[in-house]
Amino acid sequence: MSPQWIVVIGLIAIVYFFFIKKRPTVQNSNKKNDNSTPKDEVQSNDMVECSTCGVYCEVSDAILSNNKYYCSNECLEKE
């Protein structure tokens, strides 16, 4: 094998190990787990069902009244 090929392979290996290969992340034991959010807690992009008509809409668009979600004022007034 000629010295030029050894240099090229060496450069490719250096680029791979320093720039492409992902290093494992070290997790600090003091940090909370990623899934520490309770399942009962509602996220802003979650979908909820209207108590009157059954249509699903985002929590940010829904109307909350008496611990029930409604898709519109019309459904709220029907209940």
C-alpha positions as CSV (number, residue, x, y, z in Angstrom):
1,M,0.0,0.0,0.0
2,S,1.4,3.4,-0.9
3,P,1.9,6.1,1.6
4,Q,-0.7,8.3,-0.1
5,W,-3.5,5.8,0.6
6,I,-2.4,5.5,4.2
7,V,-2.6,9.3,4.6
8,V,-6.1,9.4,2.9
9,I,-7.5,6.6,5.1
10,G,-6.0,8.3,8.2
11,L,-7.7,11.6,7.3
12,I,-11.0,9.9,6.7
13,A,-10.8,8.2,10.0
14,I,-9.9,11.5,11.8
15,V,-12.9,13.3,10.2
16,Y,-15.2,10.4,11.1
17,F,-14.2,10.1,14.7
18,F,-14.1,13.9,15.4
19,F,-17.0,15.2,13.3
20,I,-19.4,12.4,12.3
21,K,-19.5,9.9,15.1
22,K,-21.9,10.9,17.9
23,R,-20.4,10.8,21.4
24,P,-22.5,9.3,24.1
25,T,-24.1,11.8,26.4
26,V,-23.5,11.5,30.1
27,Q,-26.6,12.0,32.2
28,N,-26.3,13.7,35.5
29,S,-27.9,11.7,38.3
30,N,-29.3,14.9,39.8
31,K,-31.4,15.6,36.7
32,K,-35.0,14.4,36.5
33,N,-35.9,11.8,33.9
34,D,-37.3,13.0,30.6
35,N,-40.6,11.2,31.2
36,S,-41.0,12.6,34.7
37,T,-44.1,14.6,33.6
38,P,-47.3,13.0,35.0
39,K,-49.6,11.4,32.4
40,D,-52.6,13.2,33.9
41,E,-51.0,16.6,33.1
42,V,-52.3,18.1,29.9
43,Q,-49.8,19.4,27.4
44,S,-50.5,22.5,25.2
45,N,-50.7,20.4,22.0
46,D,-52.8,17.6,23.3
47,M,-56.2,16.9,21.9
48,V,-59.3,16.8,24.1
49,E,-62.8,15.7,23.3
50,C,-65.8,18.1,23.5
51,S,-68.1,17.0,26.3
52,T,-71.2,17.9,24.2
53,C,-70.5,16.9,20.6
54,G,-67.5,14.6,20.8
55,V,-65.3,16.6,18.4
56,Y,-61.6,16.6,19.3
57,C,-59.7,20.0,19.4
58,E,-56.5,21.2,20.9
59,V,-56.3,22.2,24.5
60,S,-55.3,25.8,23.6
61,D,-58.5,26.2,21.4
62,A,-60.9,24.4,23.8
63,I,-63.0,26.1,26.5
64,L,-62.7,24.7,30.0
65,S,-65.8,24.9,32.2
66,N,-66.6,22.8,35.3
67,N,-63.6,20.5,34.5
68,K,-65.1,19.7,31.1
69,Y,-63.7,20.8,27.7
70,Y,-65.9,22.3,25.0
71,C,-65.1,23.0,21.4
72,S,-67.2,26.2,21.1
73,N,-69.5,28.5,23.0
74,E,-72.5,26.9,21.3
75,C,-71.6,23.5,22.9
76,L,-70.9,25.2,26.2
77,E,-74.4,26.7,26.2
78,K,-76.1,23.4,25.2
79,E,-74.7,21.7,28.3
